[in-house]
Amino acid sequence: MEKEIKSAIDHSAVAVGDINWYIRFFDRAFGMKVREYDGPEDQRSRYG
């Protein structure tokens, strides 16, 4: 019998001031790697 999944997070977004800091944080703290970038590294910024 398969376990029923009652909830899941598929995607989330948070506006931040220093995207590169958060990329490093999530990599180091949780081992989460970036799968896709939007623009060159020196020009990444938050949306909004």
C-alpha positions as protocol buffer text, in pm:
chain_id: "A"
residue {
  index: 1
  type: MET
  ca { x: 0 y: 0 z: 0 }
}
residue {
  index: 2
  type: GLU
  ca { x: 136 y: 340 z: -97 }
}
residue {
  index: 3
  type: LYS
  ca { x: 151 y: 619 z: 157 }
}
residue {
  index: 4
  type: GLU
  ca { x: -93 y: 899 z: 76 }
}
residue {
  index: 5
  type: ILE
  ca { x: 66 y: 1243 z: 44 }
}
residue {
  index: 6
  type: LYS
  ca { x: -163 y: 1493 z: 216 }
}
residue {
  index: 7
  type: SER
  ca { x: 35 y: 1807 z: 137 }
}
residue {
  index: 8
  type: ALA
  ca { x: 351 y: 1920 z: -37 }
}
residue {
  index: 9
  type: ILE
  ca { x: 536 y: 2237 z: -134 }
}
residue {
  index: 10
  type: ASP
  ca { x: 614 y: 2245 z: -502 }
}
residue {
  index: 11
  type: HIS
  ca { x: 740 y: 2602 z: -537 }
}
residue {
  index: 12
  type: SER
  ca { x: 795 y: 2909 z: -324 }
}
residue {
  index: 13
  type: ALA
  ca { x: 940 y: 3253 z: -382 }
}
residue {
  index: 14
  type: VAL
  ca { x: 1080 y: 3512 z: -143 }
}
residue {
  index: 15
  type: ALA
  ca { x: 1201 y: 3861 z: -237 }
}
residue {
  index: 16
  type: VAL
  ca { x: 1550 y: 3923 z: -92 }
}
residue {
  index: 17
  type: GLY
  ca { x: 1808 y: 4200 z: -112 }
}
residue {
  index: 18
  type: ASP
  ca { x: 2117 y: 3983 z: -173 }
}
residue {
  index: 19
  type: ILE
  ca { x: 2027 y: 3679 z: -385 }
}
residue {
  index: 20
  type: ASN
  ca { x: 2384 y: 3544 z: -392 }
}
residue {
  index: 21
  type: TRP
  ca { x: 2397 y: 3531 z: -10 }
}
residue {
  index: 22
  type: TYR
  ca { x: 2079 y: 3323 z: -5 }
}
residue {
  index: 23
  type: ILE
  ca { x: 2203 y: 3093 z: -280 }
}
residue {
  index: 24
  type: ARG
  ca { x: 2511 y: 3019 z: -66 }
}
residue {
  index: 25
  type: PHE
  ca { x: 2299 y: 2983 z: 251 }
}
residue {
  index: 26
  type: PHE
  ca { x: 2058 y: 2727 z: 105 }
}
residue {
  index: 27
  type: ASP
  ca { x: 2347 y: 2535 z: -51 }
}
residue {
  index: 28
  type: ARG
  ca { x: 2544 y: 2518 z: 274 }
}
residue {
  index: 29
  type: ALA
  ca { x: 2253 y: 2473 z: 518 }
}
residue {
  index: 30
  type: PHE
  ca { x: 2034 y: 2233 z: 321 }
}
residue {
  index: 31
  type: GLY
  ca { x: 2247 y: 2111 z: 30 }
}
residue {
  index: 32
  type: MET
  ca { x: 2002 y: 2272 z: -213 }
}
residue {
  index: 33
  type: LYS
  ca { x: 2157 y: 2343 z: -553 }
}
residue {
  index: 34
  type: VAL
  ca { x: 2037 y: 2602 z: -801 }
}
residue {
  index: 35
  type: ARG
  ca { x: 1877 y: 2430 z: -1100 }
}
residue {
  index: 36
  type: GLU
  ca { x: 1829 y: 2738 z: -1315 }
}
residue {
  index: 37
  type: TYR
  ca { x: 1961 y: 3095 z: -1319 }
}
residue {
  index: 38
  type: ASP
  ca { x: 1792 y: 3406 z: -1457 }
}
residue {
  index: 39
  type: GLY
  ca { x: 2066 y: 3628 z: -1597 }
}
residue {
  index: 40
  type: PRO
  ca { x: 2443 y: 3649 z: -1541 }
}
residue {
  index: 41
  type: GLU
  ca { x: 2574 y: 3610 z: -1185 }
}
residue {
  index: 42
  type: ASP
  ca { x: 2680 y: 3975 z: -1146 }
}
residue {
  index: 43
  type: GLN
  ca { x: 2336 y: 4101 z: -1254 }
}
residue {
  index: 44
  type: ARG
  ca { x: 2102 y: 3878 z: -1051 }
}
residue {
  index: 45
  type: SER
  ca { x: 1864 y: 4072 z: -839 }
}
residue {
  index: 46
  type: ARG
  ca { x: 1531 y: 4035 z: -668 }
}
residue {
  index: 47
  type: TYR
  ca { x: 1207 y: 4079 z: -858 }
}
residue {
  index: 48
  type: GLY
  ca { x: 962 y: 4354 z: -779 }
}
